[in-house]
Amino acid sequence: MKYSKWKILEEATQDESNRLSASLLEASILKHRNITNTKDKNNFLNPPSSYVNDPLLMSDMSECIDRIMTALNSHEHIGIFGDFDTDGLTGTALLTFALRDLGGIVFPYIPHRVEEGHGVSNKAITYFKDQKVSLIITVDCGITSFKEINDAKALSIDTIITDHHTIIDNLPDALAIVNASHPNYNYPFQSLTGVGTAFKVVEALYDKLSIEIPPILFAYAALGTISDVAPMIGENRYLVSEGLEVMRSLPISGLDALIGKSKLRKNRLTSQDMAFSIIPKLNVAGRIEHAAESLNLLLSENKERSIYLSTKLDNLNKKRQIITEVALKESIEQINKANDKDKSVMFVGKPSWIPGILGLVAARISEQYYRPTIAASGNGEIIRASARTIPEFNLIESFKEFSHLFERFGGHAMAAGFTIKRENLKIFRESMATYASQNMNNVPSAPTLELEYTLDPSEINRSLLNFVYSLDPFGSKNPVPIFITRDLQVVDARTVGSQGEHLKTTLEHEGRFFDAIAFRDGHRVLECKESIDIAFTPTINYWNGRESIELLLKDFRKSQPI
């Protein structure tokens, strides 16, 4: 088993079911999302525009809009600086498209991951100066770029920061700082992403001009919000729902090419399609080459150009998968050799690893060992690192303790990164190990798997699937439902994938057969025999024009008595 234990969440009562006008199964799932009445149920399943808050409630928004309007009216050159992940890319695409739509002269800029790193770079400042830019707007970054914003100011370039990252201490000397979690303001929804923050700027601009927002901007907002694993509630849920509908119904050259390359059905796109097929391909250019290629695809209006770029990203993603798997094997070898399996925090690294895969490696190791993990690389004086963690351990709070050792750091509670001088790395590792051991008392070696409902095999049907799909978009605070079904007979179990990394099985109950797959569980094929209990999510598998129910196995175990 991958989990320390299975926990079946509390089932709804008949009274709760009646109040929701839903079956016990449906009411139970809604209850787990704190939905207890029909109004909240209807709003959750069909997010209303009332979820959208007044953008002028955000920090410095009035100053931000006034400055942008001045720039538009005066035909100033505007620079957009965005981070190189999908949140930053989509936010950059969103602002670039919107400001050009309003007649602006716009120069978007995405930094090179290795040469420039996170945050506003001096190279970008020089580029903007050469383009005669007088206003820079950051996306998904800037909250820690003190020096660079001062440098821009010295060149008579104003800067507006739009960011959602944690405000650590002081704030840069920018003209305006738009951040939902700004300590001096009380914006009603503080879980916006970088692209979500940029969307609020655009929303305020179009409101001021009494112009309808172009639908494509909702598509950008949806992609970035899903990519950042943001809480899928409130304003985020509305933006993503609207964006998915735009992607399903309207032609968008760049995205359509990527959807086609991913062999997805445009009219049935889901948040999971975005998370597991589209977003990795958008991220990959920044991981291996330059993220500007992904930005070019997002903004492309030419079909042939879009097909070319989507093909390139698809090929890069296949290359990235190979590179990542090699690094993962090396990471596990390091852990085994050092006998680090029981440590409170995992450290893995190799000078030759490309920085673009560090976050992926850290995430996979953290998932496998259920420990916060830091993955690092670098041959020179400066070491780059990405970290991923578990719910019981806050990364950004821990990094604050060692800020004096870093050249730069930032991120969120669950995902963060830093650069550090090689000479400081040893003391950081030692200090971080001590800190983690002191703050991770009684944390289990594997997580608990929470299960929504116990299903009889007869309940695994299209009606169940329709309800599960109605809960989309999924994300934090609205996870994909996982069910338990007991005592299924294993008819067949085999490994699949180029490396035999996945487990494919056929299960049977009273003459009915189910196809099931467990990703990255190929090593457990010998455990899959006789009678098993399964923890799973039902999905639709499309093959050769036919639809069938397939079970995505989260975990399985030898059948146990109730």
C-alpha positions as CSV (number, residue, x, y, z in Angstrom):
1,M,0.0,0.0,0.0
2,K,1.1,3.6,-0.7
3,Y,-0.8,4.9,2.2
4,S,-0.5,4.4,6.0
5,K,-4.3,3.8,6.2
6,W,-7.6,4.3,4.4
7,K,-10.1,6.6,6.0
8,I,-13.7,6.6,4.8
9,L,-15.1,10.1,5.3
10,E,-18.4,10.5,7.2
11,E,-21.5,9.7,5.1
12,A,-24.3,12.2,4.9
13,T,-27.4,11.5,6.9
14,Q,-30.8,11.2,5.3
15,D,-31.8,14.6,6.6
16,E,-28.7,16.1,4.9
17,S,-29.5,14.3,1.7
18,N,-33.0,15.7,1.8
19,R,-31.8,19.3,2.4
20,L,-29.5,19.0,-0.7
21,S,-32.2,17.2,-2.8
22,A,-29.5,14.7,-3.6
23,S,-28.8,11.0,-3.2
24,L,-26.8,9.8,-0.2
25,L,-23.8,9.4,-2.4
26,E,-24.0,12.9,-3.9
27,A,-24.9,14.5,-0.5
28,S,-21.9,12.8,1.1
29,I,-19.5,14.2,-1.5
30,L,-21.0,17.7,-1.2
31,K,-20.9,17.5,2.6
32,H,-17.1,16.9,2.4
33,R,-16.9,20.2,0.5
34,N,-18.9,22.0,3.2
35,I,-21.9,22.3,1.0
36,T,-25.1,21.8,3.1
37,N,-28.0,23.5,1.2
38,T,-29.4,23.6,-2.3
39,K,-28.3,27.3,-2.8
40,D,-24.6,26.5,-2.1
41,K,-25.0,23.3,-4.1
42,N,-26.3,25.1,-7.2
43,N,-23.6,27.8,-6.9
44,F,-20.9,25.2,-6.6
45,L,-22.1,23.2,-9.6
46,N,-22.8,26.4,-11.6
47,P,-20.5,29.1,-10.3
48,P,-22.3,32.5,-10.5
49,S,-20.8,35.8,-11.4
50,S,-21.5,36.9,-7.8
51,Y,-18.3,35.0,-6.9
52,V,-16.4,37.8,-8.7
53,N,-15.3,40.6,-6.3
54,D,-14.8,44.3,-7.1
55,P,-11.2,44.6,-8.5
56,L,-10.9,48.0,-6.9
57,L,-10.9,46.4,-3.5
58,M,-7.4,45.0,-4.3
59,S,-4.3,46.8,-3.1
60,D,-3.2,49.8,-5.2
61,M,-5.7,48.9,-7.9
62,S,-6.9,52.5,-8.5
63,E,-3.3,53.7,-8.8
64,C,-2.5,50.8,-11.1
65,I,-5.4,51.5,-13.5
66,D,-4.8,55.2,-13.6
67,R,-1.2,54.6,-14.6
68,I,-2.1,52.1,-17.3
69,M,-4.7,54.4,-18.7
70,T,-2.2,57.2,-18.9
71,A,0.2,54.9,-20.7
72,L,-2.5,53.8,-23.2
73,N,-3.7,57.4,-23.8
74,S,-0.1,58.6,-24.3
75,H,1.0,55.7,-26.5
76,E,3.7,54.8,-24.1
77,H,5.6,51.6,-24.6
78,I,4.5,49.0,-21.9
79,G,6.7,46.1,-20.8
80,I,5.1,42.9,-19.4
81,F,7.4,40.8,-17.3
82,G,6.1,37.3,-16.4
83,D,7.5,34.2,-14.7
84,F,8.3,31.2,-16.9
85,D,5.8,28.7,-15.5
86,T,2.3,28.4,-16.8
87,D,0.8,30.8,-14.2
88,G,3.2,33.5,-15.3
89,L,3.0,32.6,-19.0
90,T,-0.8,32.8,-19.1
91,G,-0.8,36.0,-17.1
92,T,1.7,37.5,-19.5
93,A,-0.4,36.4,-22.5
94,L,-3.5,37.7,-20.8
95,L,-2.1,41.2,-20.2
96,T,-0.4,41.4,-23.6
97,F,-3.6,40.4,-25.4
98,A,-5.7,42.8,-23.4
99,L,-3.5,45.8,-23.6
100,R,-3.0,45.3,-27.3
101,D,-6.8,44.9,-27.7
102,L,-7.1,48.4,-26.0
103,G,-4.6,49.9,-28.4
104,G,-1.4,49.5,-26.3
105,I,2.1,49.2,-27.5
106,V,3.2,46.1,-25.6
107,F,6.5,44.2,-25.2
108,P,6.1,40.9,-23.3
109,Y,9.2,39.4,-21.7
110,I,9.7,35.9,-20.2
111,P,13.1,35.3,-18.5
112,H,15.4,32.3,-19.2
113,R,15.1,29.9,-16.2
114,V,18.9,29.3,-16.0
115,E,20.4,32.5,-17.2
116,E,18.0,34.8,-15.3
117,G,16.1,32.7,-12.8
118,H,12.9,33.8,-10.9
119,G,12.0,37.4,-10.5
120,V,12.6,40.6,-12.5
121,S,16.1,40.4,-14.1
122,N,18.6,43.0,-15.0
123,K,18.6,41.6,-18.5
124,A,14.9,42.4,-18.8
125,I,15.4,45.9,-17.5
126,T,18.0,46.5,-20.2
127,Y,15.7,45.0,-22.9
128,F,12.8,47.3,-21.8
129,K,15.1,50.3,-21.8
130,D,16.2,49.5,-25.3
131,Q,12.5,49.3,-26.4
132,K,11.8,52.7,-24.8
133,V,9.5,51.2,-22.2
134,S,8.3,53.6,-19.6
135,L,6.0,51.3,-17.7
136,I,6.7,47.7,-16.6
137,I,3.9,45.4,-15.3
138,T,5.1,42.2,-13.6
139,V,3.0,39.0,-13.6
140,D,3.3,36.3,-10.9
141,C,6.5,37.8,-9.6
142,G,8.2,41.0,-8.4
143,I,7.3,41.0,-4.8
144,T,11.0,40.3,-3.9
145,S,12.7,42.2,-6.7
146,F,13.8,45.1,-4.7
147,K,17.1,46.0,-6.5
148,E,15.7,45.5,-10.0
149,I,12.7,47.8,-9.4
150,N,15.0,50.4,-8.0
151,D,17.2,50.1,-11.1
152,A,14.1,50.5,-13.3
153,K,13.1,53.6,-11.3
154,A,16.6,55.1,-11.8
155,L,16.0,54.8,-15.5
156,S,12.7,56.7,-15.2
157,I,10.7,53.5,-15.7
158,D,7.6,53.0,-13.5
159,T,6.8,49.5,-12.2
160,I,3.5,48.0,-11.3
161,I,3.8,44.6,-9.5
162,T,1.0,42.1,-9.9
163,D,1.9,39.1,-7.8
164,H,0.3,36.5,-5.5
165,H,3.3,35.2,-3.7
166,T,3.7,35.5,0.1
167,I,4.8,39.0,1.1
168,I,7.8,38.2,3.3
169,D,8.9,41.4,5.0
170,N,9.3,44.8,3.2
171,L,7.9,45.7,-0.1
172,P,9.7,47.0,-3.3
173,D,9.5,50.7,-4.1
174,A,7.0,50.1,-7.0
175,L,4.3,52.6,-8.2
176,A,1.6,50.0,-7.3
177,I,1.6,46.6,-5.8
178,V,-1.5,44.5,-6.7
179,N,-1.7,41.5,-4.4
180,A,-4.8,39.9,-3.0
181,S,-3.0,39.0,0.3
182,H,-1.5,42.5,0.8
183,P,-1.4,43.0,4.6
184,N,-2.8,46.6,4.4
185,Y,-5.9,45.6,2.5
186,N,-8.8,43.1,3.0
187,Y,-9.6,41.7,-0.4
188,P,-12.5,39.1,0.1
189,F,-10.7,36.3,-1.8
190,Q,-7.0,35.9,-1.1
191,S,-6.3,32.7,-3.1
192,L,-6.0,34.2,-6.5
193,T,-3.1,33.0,-8.7
194,G,-0.6,35.2,-10.6
195,V,-2.9,35.0,-13.7
196,G,-5.9,35.6,-11.5
197,T,-4.3,38.8,-10.2
198,A,-3.5,39.9,-13.7
199,F,-7.1,39.2,-14.7
200,K,-8.4,41.5,-11.9
201,V,-6.3,44.3,-13.5
202,V,-7.8,43.6,-16.9
203,E,-11.3,43.4,-15.4
204,A,-10.8,46.8,-13.8
205,L,-9.5,48.3,-17.1
206,Y,-12.4,47.0,-19.1
207,D,-14.9,48.1,-16.5
208,K,-13.5,51.6,-16.5
209,L,-13.9,51.7,-20.3
210,S,-17.3,49.9,-20.2
211,I,-16.0,47.3,-22.7
212,E,-16.8,43.6,-22.5
213,I,-13.8,41.3,-21.6
214,P,-12.6,39.2,-24.6
215,P,-13.5,35.6,-23.9
216,I,-10.0,34.3,-24.6
217,L,-8.9,36.0,-21.4
218,F,-11.0,33.6,-19.3
219,A,-9.2,30.7,-21.1
220,Y,-5.8,32.1,-20.1
221,A,-7.1,32.6,-16.5
222,A,-8.3,29.0,-16.3
223,L,-5.1,27.5,-17.5
224,G,-2.9,29.4,-15.1
225,T,-5.2,28.9,-12.1
226,I,-5.3,25.1,-12.7
227,S,-1.5,25.0,-13.2
228,D,-0.9,26.6,-9.8
229,V,-3.1,24.1,-8.0
230,A,-5.1,26.9,-6.5
231,P,-8.1,26.4,-4.2
232,M,-11.0,25.6,-6.6
233,I,-13.5,27.6,-4.8
234,G,-15.1,31.1,-5.0
235,E,-13.6,33.4,-7.5
236,N,-11.1,30.8,-8.8
237,R,-13.9,28.3,-9.5
238,Y,-15.8,30.9,-11.5
239,L,-12.8,31.9,-13.6
240,V,-11.9,28.3,-14.4
241,S,-15.4,27.3,-15.2
242,E,-15.8,30.2,-17.6
243,G,-12.4,29.5,-19.1
244,L,-13.1,25.8,-19.7
245,E,-16.3,26.7,-21.4
246,V,-14.5,29.2,-23.7
247,M,-11.9,26.5,-24.6
248,R,-14.6,24.0,-25.4
249,S,-16.7,26.3,-27.6
250,L,-14.5,29.0,-29.2
251,P,-11.6,28.7,-31.6
252,I,-8.3,29.6,-30.0
253,S,-5.5,28.9,-32.5
254,G,-2.6,28.1,-30.1
255,L,-4.5,26.2,-27.5
256,D,-6.5,24.2,-30.2
257,A,-3.3,23.0,-31.8
258,L,-2.0,21.8,-28.4
259,I,-5.4,20.2,-27.6
260,G,-5.2,18.3,-30.9
261,K,-1.6,17.3,-30.3
262,S,-2.7,15.9,-27.0
263,K,-5.5,13.9,-28.6
264,L,-8.1,15.5,-26.4
265,R,-11.8,16.1,-27.2
266,K,-12.2,19.9,-27.4
267,N,-15.9,19.8,-26.6
268,R,-15.3,17.7,-23.5
269,L,-12.2,19.3,-22.0
270,T,-11.9,19.0,-18.2
271,S,-9.6,20.5,-15.6
272,Q,-7.8,17.2,-15.5
273,D,-7.1,17.4,-19.2
274,M,-5.5,20.7,-18.6
275,A,-3.5,19.5,-15.5
276,F,-2.1,16.3,-17.0
277,S,-1.9,17.0,-20.8
278,I,-1.9,20.7,-21.7
279,I,-0.1,22.4,-18.8
280,P,3.0,20.0,-18.8
281,K,3.5,20.9,-22.4
282,L,3.3,24.6,-21.8
283,N,5.7,24.3,-18.9
284,V,8.3,22.2,-20.7
285,A,9.8,24.9,-22.9
286,G,10.9,26.8,-19.8
287,R,12.2,23.7,-18.2
288,I,14.5,22.7,-21.2
289,E,14.9,25.6,-23.5
290,H,13.1,29.0,-23.3
291,A,9.5,29.6,-22.1
292,A,9.1,32.3,-24.8
293,E,8.1,29.5,-27.2
294,S,5.1,28.7,-25.0
295,L,4.1,32.3,-24.8
296,N,4.3,32.5,-28.6
297,L,2.0,29.6,-28.9
298,L,-0.5,31.1,-26.4
299,L,-0.6,34.3,-28.5
300,S,-0.5,32.7,-31.9
301,E,-3.3,33.4,-34.3
302,N,-1.8,31.5,-37.2
303,K,-2.8,27.9,-37.6
304,E,0.4,26.7,-39.3
305,R,2.6,28.5,-36.7
306,S,0.4,27.0,-33.9
307,I,0.8,23.5,-35.2
308,Y,4.6,23.9,-35.5
309,L,4.9,25.2,-32.0
310,S,2.6,22.6,-30.4
311,T,4.6,19.8,-32.1
312,K,7.8,21.3,-30.8
313,L,6.4,21.4,-27.2
314,D,5.1,17.9,-27.5
315,N,8.5,16.6,-28.5
316,L,10.2,18.6,-25.8
317,N,7.8,17.1,-23.2
318,K,8.8,13.6,-24.3
319,K,12.5,14.5,-23.8
320,R,11.7,16.0,-20.4
321,Q,10.0,12.8,-19.3
322,I,13.1,10.8,-20.0
323,I,15.4,13.3,-18.3
324,T,13.1,13.4,-15.2
325,E,13.0,9.6,-14.9
326,V,16.8,9.4,-15.0
327,A,17.1,12.0,-12.2
328,L,14.5,10.2,-10.1
329,K,16.4,7.0,-10.3
330,E,19.5,8.8,-9.3
331,S,17.7,10.5,-6.4
332,I,16.4,7.2,-5.0
333,E,20.0,5.8,-5.3
334,Q,21.3,8.7,-3.3
335,I,18.6,8.2,-0.6
336,N,19.3,4.5,-0.3
337,K,23.0,5.0,-0.2
338,A,22.8,7.6,2.5
339,N,20.2,5.6,4.4
340,D,18.0,8.8,4.5
341,K,14.6,7.2,4.2
342,D,13.7,8.0,7.8
343,K,15.0,11.6,7.8
344,S,12.6,14.5,8.4
345,V,13.6,16.2,5.2
346,M,15.0,14.8,2.0
347,F,18.0,16.4,0.1
348,V,18.7,15.2,-3.4
349,G,20.8,16.7,-6.1
350,K,23.4,16.5,-8.8
351,P,25.4,19.2,-10.5
352,S,24.3,18.1,-14.0
353,W,20.6,18.1,-13.4
354,I,18.9,20.9,-15.4
355,P,17.1,23.4,-13.1
356,G,13.9,22.9,-15.0
357,I,13.3,19.4,-13.5
358,L,14.2,20.2,-9.9
359,G,10.6,20.9,-8.9
360,L,9.4,17.7,-10.6
361,V,12.0,15.6,-8.9
362,A,11.3,17.2,-5.5
363,A,7.5,16.6,-6.0
364,R,7.9,12.9,-6.9
365,I,10.4,12.2,-4.0
366,S,8.1,14.0,-1.5
367,E,5.2,12.0,-2.7
368,Q,7.1,8.7,-2.5
369,Y,8.6,9.2,1.0
370,Y,6.0,11.6,2.4
371,R,8.6,14.1,3.5
372,P,9.5,17.7,2.5
373,T,12.1,17.4,-0.3
374,I,14.7,19.8,-1.7
375,A,16.3,19.1,-5.1
376,A,19.3,21.1,-6.1
377,S,21.8,21.5,-9.0
378,G,24.6,23.7,-10.2
379,N,28.3,23.5,-11.0
380,G,29.3,27.0,-10.1
381,E,29.3,29.2,-7.0
382,I,25.5,29.5,-7.0
383,I,23.3,26.5,-6.4
384,R,19.6,26.4,-7.4
385,A,17.0,24.5,-5.5
386,S,13.3,23.7,-5.7
387,A,11.4,22.3,-2.8
388,R,8.0,20.5,-2.4
389,T,6.4,19.4,0.8
390,I,3.6,17.7,2.7
391,P,0.6,19.4,4.4
392,E,2.2,19.1,7.8
393,F,5.3,21.2,6.9
394,N,5.2,24.8,5.7
395,L,8.1,25.5,3.3
396,I,8.0,29.3,3.1
397,E,7.9,29.6,6.9
398,S,10.8,27.3,7.2
399,F,12.8,29.2,4.6
400,K,12.3,32.5,6.5
401,E,14.4,31.0,9.3
402,F,17.4,30.7,6.9
403,S,16.8,33.8,4.7
404,H,20.3,35.1,5.7
405,L,21.8,32.1,3.9
406,F,20.0,32.6,0.6
407,E,20.7,34.8,-2.3
408,R,17.0,34.8,-3.2
409,F,14.0,32.7,-2.1
410,G,10.2,32.7,-2.5
411,G,7.2,30.6,-3.1
412,H,4.3,29.2,-1.1
413,A,3.7,26.9,1.8
414,M,3.7,23.8,-0.4
415,A,6.2,24.8,-3.2
416,A,9.1,27.1,-2.9
417,G,12.7,27.6,-4.2
418,F,15.9,29.4,-3.6
419,T,19.4,30.2,-4.8
420,I,22.3,29.8,-2.4
421,K,26.1,30.2,-2.5
422,R,27.9,26.9,-2.4
423,E,29.7,27.9,0.7
424,N,26.4,28.2,2.6
425,L,24.9,25.0,1.4
426,K,26.3,22.7,4.1
427,I,25.2,24.8,7.0
428,F,21.8,25.2,5.4
429,R,21.4,21.5,5.0
430,E,22.4,20.9,8.6
431,S,20.2,23.7,10.0
432,M,17.2,22.7,7.8
433,A,17.5,19.1,8.9
434,T,17.4,20.1,12.6
435,Y,14.5,22.5,12.0
436,A,12.5,19.8,10.2
437,S,13.1,17.2,12.9
438,Q,11.9,19.6,15.5
439,N,8.8,20.6,13.6
440,M,7.7,17.2,12.3
441,N,6.9,15.3,15.5
442,N,4.4,12.5,15.0
443,V,4.2,12.9,11.2
444,P,3.5,9.5,9.7
445,S,5.8,7.9,7.1
446,A,2.9,7.7,4.6
447,P,-0.3,9.8,4.2
448,T,-3.8,8.8,5.0
449,L,-6.0,8.2,2.0
450,E,-9.4,9.8,2.4
451,L,-12.2,8.0,0.6
452,E,-15.5,9.8,-0.2
453,Y,-17.9,6.8,-0.2
454,T,-18.2,3.1,-0.3
455,L,-19.6,2.0,-3.7
456,D,-21.2,-1.3,-4.6
457,P,-19.9,-2.4,-8.0
458,S,-23.4,-2.0,-9.4
459,E,-23.1,1.8,-8.6
460,I,-20.1,2.2,-10.9
461,N,-22.1,3.4,-13.9
462,R,-22.7,6.4,-16.2
463,S,-24.9,8.2,-13.6
464,L,-21.9,8.2,-11.2
465,L,-19.6,9.5,-13.8
466,N,-22.0,12.3,-14.8
467,F,-22.1,13.5,-11.1
468,V,-18.3,13.3,-10.8
469,Y,-17.9,15.3,-13.9
470,S,-20.4,17.9,-12.7
471,L,-17.9,18.7,-9.8
472,D,-15.3,19.8,-12.3
473,P,-13.1,21.9,-12.1
474,F,-11.0,20.1,-9.6
475,G,-8.2,21.4,-7.5
476,S,-7.3,22.2,-3.9
477,K,-10.4,22.3,-1.7
478,N,-12.2,20.3,-4.4
479,P,-10.2,17.1,-5.0
480,V,-11.2,14.5,-7.5
481,P,-13.4,12.1,-5.5
482,I,-11.9,8.8,-4.6
483,F,-14.2,5.9,-3.8
484,I,-13.8,2.4,-2.2
485,T,-15.2,-0.8,-3.7
486,R,-14.5,-4.0,-1.9
487,D,-13.9,-7.6,-2.9
488,L,-13.2,-7.5,-6.6
489,Q,-11.7,-10.5,-8.3
490,V,-8.4,-10.0,-10.2
491,V,-8.8,-11.6,-13.7
492,D,-5.6,-10.2,-15.1
493,A,-2.8,-8.0,-14.0
494,R,0.2,-6.8,-16.1
495,T,2.7,-4.0,-16.4
496,V,2.4,-1.5,-19.2
497,G,4.4,1.5,-20.4
498,S,7.8,1.8,-22.0
499,Q,9.5,0.8,-18.7
500,G,6.7,-1.3,-17.3
501,E,6.0,1.5,-14.9
502,H,2.2,1.3,-14.9
503,L,-0.1,-1.5,-13.7
504,K,-3.1,-2.5,-15.9
505,T,-5.7,-4.9,-14.5
506,T,-9.0,-6.4,-15.3
507,L,-11.4,-6.9,-12.3
508,E,-14.6,-8.8,-12.0
509,H,-17.7,-8.9,-9.8
510,E,-20.7,-11.1,-10.4
511,G,-20.0,-11.4,-14.1
512,R,-19.3,-7.7,-14.7
513,F,-15.8,-6.7,-15.8
514,F,-13.9,-3.5,-15.1
515,D,-10.7,-2.2,-16.7
516,A,-8.4,-0.4,-14.2
517,I,-5.0,1.3,-14.3
518,A,-2.6,2.3,-11.6
519,F,-0.1,4.8,-12.8
520,R,3.5,4.3,-11.5
521,D,2.5,1.2,-9.7
522,G,4.0,-1.4,-12.1
523,H,6.3,-2.6,-9.3
524,R,3.2,-3.8,-7.4
525,V,2.0,-6.2,-10.0
526,L,2.6,-9.3,-7.8
527,E,0.4,-7.7,-5.1
528,C,-2.5,-7.6,-7.5
529,K,-4.0,-11.0,-7.2
530,E,-7.1,-13.0,-6.0
531,S,-9.5,-10.6,-4.3
532,I,-8.8,-6.9,-3.7
533,D,-10.3,-3.8,-2.3
534,I,-9.7,-0.7,-4.5
535,A,-9.5,3.0,-4.0
536,F,-10.3,4.7,-7.3
537,T,-11.8,7.4,-9.4
538,P,-14.1,6.4,-12.3
539,T,-13.3,7.9,-15.7
540,I,-14.3,7.6,-19.3
541,N,-11.8,6.0,-21.7
542,Y,-12.1,7.0,-25.4
543,W,-10.7,4.5,-27.9
544,N,-11.4,4.1,-31.5
545,G,-14.6,6.1,-31.3
546,R,-15.9,4.0,-28.4
547,E,-16.5,5.0,-24.8
548,S,-16.0,2.8,-21.8
549,I,-15.7,3.2,-18.0
550,E,-12.1,2.9,-16.7
551,L,-11.1,2.9,-13.0
552,L,-8.1,5.0,-12.1
553,L,-6.6,3.2,-9.1
554,K,-5.2,5.4,-6.3
555,D,-4.4,2.4,-4.2
556,F,-5.4,-1.3,-3.6
557,R,-5.1,-3.9,-0.9
558,K,-5.9,-7.5,-0.3
559,S,-9.6,-7.7,0.5
560,Q,-10.4,-7.1,4.1
561,P,-13.6,-7.9,6.1
562,I,-15.9,-5.0,6.7
